[in-house]
Amino acid sequence: MRVGNKGRVVFPAEIRARHGWDEGTVLITIEQPDGGVLVLSREEALARIREQVAGRDIVQELIDERRAEAAREDAGIS
């Protein structure tokens, strides 16, 4: 693959077919800590997020974090 003069990248047909990426598919790029870039369709990204948070109570986690932070502040700990 090459980046074109307008920053366009063309994915090979085999990759597009394997992922079901048709014309108009919205793709999301995520920079990785190792310097790579992950490319996912919006649907693939949502599926990954759902897997990561499955069975978790995100609201309760946020409440617990805030309470712990408030307790540290009350104790004078940064």
ZIURHU-V917790 format. One record per residue. N is the residue number from 1. RES is the residue in one letter. OMEGA is omega in whole degrees, 0 to 359 (NA if undefined). NEAR is the number of other C-alpha atoms within 12 Angstrom. Layout:
n	res	omega	near
N	RES	OMEGA	NEAR
N	RES	OMEGA	NEAR
//
This chain:
n	res	omega	near
1	M	177	11
2	R	173	11
3	V	180	10
4	G	184	10
5	N	177	7
6	K	178	8
7	G	181	9
8	R	177	10
9	V	178	13
10	V	177	16
11	F	178	20
12	P	183	14
13	A	181	14
14	E	180	12
15	I	179	15
16	R	181	19
17	A	182	13
18	R	181	11
19	H	181	19
20	G	180	19
21	W	178	24
22	D	177	17
23	E	179	13
24	G	178	10
25	T	177	17
26	V	178	16
27	L	180	23
28	I	176	17
29	T	180	15
30	I	177	16
31	E	182	12
32	Q	180	10
33	P	181	8
34	D	178	8
35	G	178	8
36	G	179	10
37	V	178	12
38	L	179	16
39	V	181	23
40	L	170	24
41	S	179	23
42	R	180	20
43	E	178	18
44	E	179	21
45	A	178	19
46	L	179	16
47	A	178	14
48	R	179	14
49	I	179	15
50	R	177	14
51	E	183	12
52	Q	183	13
53	V	181	14
54	A	177	12
55	G	180	11
56	R	175	13
57	D	186	12
58	I	181	14
59	V	179	11
60	Q	177	12
61	E	179	14
62	L	177	13
63	I	179	13
64	D	179	14
65	E	181	14
66	R	178	14
67	R	179	14
68	A	178	16
69	E	179	16
70	A	179	15
71	A	177	14
72	R	178	13
73	E	179	12
74	D	181	11
75	A	180	10
76	G	179	9
77	I	179	10
78	S	NA	10
//
